[in-house]
């Protein structure tokens, strides 16, 4: 009976110690995460964020993943790659609005510029020129076609200034803004939760003569690439040939938290 009591007492002490350790570990994670959010420099932000991740703070794991997309993303800005059989390049990483509180000011500024492009407040000429340069295509007379939006008004508002720039400043390039008729509104896939998994409703028709033209697609955000593949199929059904696609941003993917922790702990062990 006495041995049983000692065993219960020992288990109670161990449980209490584990609770105390867990409590202070959580407190340390919260403090490090708060310090990371308040950090004045990128180096301090990274250091405190890593400490918070090692303390098991879940939001810190997301912050680290978003801050170090180079560790977790397969593709880099302005470095062409293939998607759905199309040569693709994007200008920068796009972070959905649900992650805004975890971003640094540079990331927020990029997302603001992308939203301004979507709303027609940012002409997008800088992004267009940078992506076209990164593609390193020859001087063939490419036809620039713009991804149809959720309605006709947004389509014209978003791309009208790029259309003007291409027509007036890009010799050998032609704009296909008016090759497409957006005939009815549809829900925006980017704004809907789980939109990357939804079936695209085709709310447009190609009315211009694009037969024989080499086409470059322009769009705001690359997520799954399904809408790009659908547009490519329709362009090629109408006689055009899609040679590339450029995007203002590519939506970042958030890996499993266990992988983020493994990367942080691996870096700590390697340098420590």
C-alpha positions as CSV (number, residue, x, y, z in Angstrom):
1,X,0.0,0.0,0.0
2,X,2.9,2.3,0.9
3,X,4.6,1.7,-2.5
4,X,1.4,2.5,-4.3
5,X,1.1,5.8,-2.5
6,X,4.7,6.7,-3.3
7,X,4.0,5.8,-7.0
8,X,0.9,8.1,-7.0
9,X,2.9,10.9,-5.4
10,X,5.7,10.5,-7.9
11,X,3.3,10.6,-10.8
12,X,1.7,13.7,-9.3
13,X,5.0,15.5,-9.0
14,X,6.0,14.6,-12.6
15,X,2.6,15.8,-13.9
16,X,3.0,19.1,-11.9
17,X,6.5,19.6,-13.3
18,X,5.3,19.0,-16.8
19,X,2.5,21.4,-16.3
20,X,4.9,24.1,-15.0
21,X,7.3,23.5,-17.8
22,X,4.5,23.7,-20.4
23,X,3.1,26.9,-18.8
24,X,6.4,28.7,-18.9
25,X,7.2,27.4,-22.4
26,X,3.9,28.9,-23.6
27,X,4.7,32.1,-21.8
28,X,8.2,32.2,-23.4
29,X,6.6,31.6,-26.8
30,X,4.1,34.4,-26.4
31,X,6.9,36.8,-25.2
32,X,9.2,35.9,-28.2
33,X,6.3,36.2,-30.6
34,X,5.4,39.7,-29.3
35,X,9.0,40.7,-29.6
36,X,9.2,39.4,-33.1
37,X,6.1,41.5,-34.1
38,X,7.6,44.6,-32.4
39,X,11.1,44.1,-33.8
40,X,12.7,47.1,-35.6
41,X,14.9,45.1,-37.9
42,X,14.5,42.0,-40.0
43,X,17.3,40.3,-38.2
44,X,15.6,40.8,-34.8
45,X,12.3,39.7,-36.2
46,X,13.8,36.5,-37.5
47,X,15.7,35.7,-34.3
48,X,12.7,36.2,-32.0
49,X,10.4,34.4,-34.4
50,X,12.7,31.4,-34.4
51,X,12.7,31.4,-30.6
52,X,8.9,31.5,-30.6
53,X,8.7,28.6,-33.0
54,X,11.0,26.5,-30.8
55,X,8.7,27.3,-27.9
56,X,5.8,25.9,-29.9
57,X,4.0,29.1,-30.8
58,X,1.6,28.3,-33.7
59,X,1.3,31.8,-35.0
60,X,5.0,32.2,-34.9
61,X,5.3,29.1,-37.2
62,X,3.1,30.8,-39.7
63,X,5.0,34.1,-39.4
64,X,8.3,32.3,-40.0
65,X,6.9,30.4,-43.0
66,X,5.6,33.7,-44.5
67,X,8.8,35.5,-43.8
68,X,11.1,32.8,-45.3
69,X,9.1,31.8,-48.3
70,X,12.5,30.9,-49.9
71,X,12.6,27.9,-47.6
72,X,9.2,26.5,-48.5
73,X,8.3,27.7,-52.0
74,X,9.4,25.8,-55.1
75,X,9.5,28.9,-57.3
76,X,11.1,32.4,-56.9
77,X,9.9,35.8,-58.2
78,X,11.1,36.6,-61.7
79,X,12.4,33.1,-62.3
80,X,10.4,31.4,-65.1
81,X,9.0,27.9,-64.5
82,X,6.5,25.5,-66.2
83,X,2.9,25.2,-64.9
84,X,0.2,23.3,-66.9
85,X,2.6,23.2,-69.8
86,X,3.0,27.0,-69.8
87,X,6.1,29.1,-69.2
88,X,5.2,31.2,-66.2
89,X,6.8,34.1,-64.3
90,X,5.5,36.1,-61.4
91,X,6.6,39.4,-59.8
92,X,6.4,38.6,-56.1
93,X,4.7,36.6,-53.4
94,X,1.1,37.3,-52.5
95,X,-0.1,36.8,-49.0
96,X,-3.9,36.3,-48.4
97,X,-5.5,38.9,-46.2
98,X,-6.0,36.5,-43.3
99,X,-2.2,36.6,-42.8
100,X,-1.9,40.5,-42.7
101,X,-1.0,40.7,-39.0
102,X,1.9,38.3,-39.5
103,X,3.6,40.2,-42.4
104,X,6.4,42.7,-42.3
105,X,5.9,46.1,-43.9
106,X,7.6,45.2,-47.2
107,X,5.2,42.3,-47.6
108,X,2.2,44.4,-46.7
109,X,3.3,47.1,-49.2
110,X,3.5,44.5,-52.0
111,X,0.1,43.2,-51.2
112,X,-1.3,46.7,-51.2
113,X,0.2,47.4,-54.6
114,X,-1.4,44.1,-55.9
115,X,-4.8,45.1,-54.6
116,X,-4.4,48.5,-56.2
117,X,-3.6,46.8,-59.5
118,X,-6.7,44.7,-59.1
119,X,-8.7,47.9,-58.5
120,X,-7.2,49.7,-61.5
121,X,-5.4,52.2,-59.2
122,X,-1.9,50.8,-60.1
123,X,-1.2,50.6,-63.8
124,X,1.1,47.6,-63.4
125,X,3.6,48.7,-66.0
126,X,6.6,48.0,-63.7
127,X,5.5,44.5,-63.0
128,X,4.7,43.9,-66.7
129,X,8.2,45.1,-67.9
130,X,10.0,43.1,-65.2
131,X,8.2,39.9,-66.0
132,X,8.5,40.3,-69.8
133,X,12.3,40.8,-69.3
134,X,12.5,37.7,-67.1
135,X,10.8,35.6,-69.8
136,X,13.7,36.3,-72.2
137,X,11.6,35.7,-75.2
138,X,12.7,36.6,-78.7
139,X,11.3,39.6,-80.6
140,X,8.3,37.8,-82.1
141,X,5.1,39.9,-82.4
142,X,3.5,38.6,-79.2
143,X,-0.2,39.3,-78.6
144,X,-1.0,40.2,-75.0
145,X,-4.3,38.8,-73.6
146,X,-5.6,39.6,-70.2
147,X,-7.3,37.1,-67.9
148,X,-11.1,37.7,-67.8
149,X,-12.3,38.9,-64.3
150,X,-15.4,38.2,-62.4
151,X,-17.3,40.9,-64.4
152,X,-16.8,43.2,-67.4
153,X,-16.3,46.4,-65.3
154,X,-13.4,44.9,-63.3
155,X,-11.8,43.5,-66.4
156,X,-11.7,46.9,-68.2
157,X,-10.7,48.8,-65.0
158,X,-7.9,46.4,-64.1
159,X,-6.2,46.2,-67.5
160,X,-7.0,49.4,-69.4
161,X,-3.8,51.2,-68.6
162,X,-1.6,48.2,-69.5
163,X,-3.6,48.0,-72.7
164,X,-2.7,51.7,-73.4
165,X,1.0,51.1,-72.5
166,X,1.2,48.1,-74.9
167,X,-0.5,49.9,-77.8
168,X,1.6,53.0,-77.4
169,X,5.0,52.0,-76.1
170,X,5.7,48.3,-77.0
171,X,6.6,48.0,-80.6
172,X,5.9,44.5,-82.0
173,X,3.4,43.8,-79.3
174,X,-0.4,44.0,-79.6
175,X,-3.1,44.1,-77.0
176,X,-6.0,41.8,-76.8
177,X,-8.1,43.6,-74.3
178,X,-11.0,43.8,-76.6
179,X,-10.7,40.3,-77.9
180,X,-12.7,39.1,-75.0
181,X,-16.3,39.6,-74.1
182,X,-17.1,39.1,-70.4
183,X,-20.8,38.6,-70.7
184,X,-22.0,37.9,-67.2
185,X,-20.7,38.2,-63.6
186,X,-19.4,35.3,-61.6
187,X,-17.9,34.9,-58.1
188,X,-14.3,35.8,-57.6
189,X,-12.2,32.7,-57.0
190,X,-9.5,34.6,-55.1
191,X,-12.0,36.0,-52.6
192,X,-13.9,32.8,-51.9
193,X,-12.6,30.4,-49.2
194,X,-11.3,27.3,-50.9
195,X,-11.6,29.0,-54.3
196,X,-8.5,27.2,-55.6
197,X,-10.5,24.0,-55.5
198,X,-13.6,25.3,-57.2
199,X,-14.6,24.6,-60.8
200,X,-14.2,27.7,-62.9
201,X,-17.3,29.1,-64.4
202,X,-16.5,30.4,-67.8
203,X,-18.2,33.8,-68.0
204,X,-16.5,35.0,-71.2
205,X,-16.1,34.3,-74.8
206,X,-13.2,35.2,-77.2
207,X,-14.7,37.3,-80.0
208,X,-11.5,38.7,-81.6
209,X,-9.5,37.1,-84.4
210,X,-6.5,35.5,-82.7
211,X,-5.8,32.8,-85.2
212,X,-2.1,32.2,-85.6
213,X,-1.1,34.7,-82.9
214,X,1.5,33.9,-80.2
215,X,-0.2,34.8,-77.0
216,X,1.1,35.9,-73.6
217,X,-1.5,35.8,-70.8
218,X,-1.5,38.5,-68.1
219,X,-3.2,38.1,-64.7
220,X,-3.1,39.3,-61.2
221,X,-2.6,36.2,-59.0
222,X,-1.5,32.7,-59.6
223,X,-2.8,30.1,-57.1
224,X,-3.5,26.7,-58.5
225,X,-3.1,27.7,-62.2
226,X,-6.5,26.2,-63.1
227,X,-8.0,29.4,-64.5
228,X,-4.8,30.0,-66.6
229,X,-5.1,26.4,-68.0
230,X,-8.7,27.0,-68.8
231,X,-8.0,30.3,-70.6
232,X,-5.1,28.6,-72.5
233,X,-7.5,25.9,-73.7
234,X,-10.0,28.5,-74.9
235,X,-7.4,30.6,-76.6
236,X,-6.0,27.6,-78.5
237,X,-9.4,26.4,-79.4
238,X,-9.8,29.8,-81.2
239,X,-6.5,29.4,-83.0
240,X,-4.0,31.2,-80.8
241,X,-0.9,29.7,-79.3
242,X,-0.1,30.4,-75.6
243,X,3.7,30.8,-75.2
244,X,3.8,32.2,-71.6
245,X,1.9,33.8,-68.7
246,X,2.8,36.5,-66.3
247,X,1.3,37.3,-62.9
248,X,1.7,40.1,-60.4
249,X,1.8,37.7,-57.5
250,X,1.8,34.0,-56.6
251,X,-0.1,32.9,-53.6
252,X,2.2,31.5,-50.9
253,X,1.4,28.1,-49.5
254,X,1.7,27.3,-45.8
255,X,3.3,23.9,-45.1
256,X,2.5,21.7,-42.1
257,X,3.6,23.3,-38.9
258,X,5.8,20.2,-38.1
259,X,7.9,21.0,-41.2
260,X,8.3,24.6,-40.1
261,X,9.5,23.5,-36.7
262,X,11.9,21.0,-38.2
263,X,13.5,23.7,-40.4
264,X,13.9,26.0,-37.4
265,X,15.2,23.4,-35.1
266,X,17.5,22.1,-37.8
267,X,19.0,25.5,-38.3
268,X,19.5,25.9,-34.5
269,X,21.3,22.6,-34.2
270,X,23.4,23.3,-37.2
271,X,24.6,26.8,-36.0
272,X,24.4,26.1,-32.3
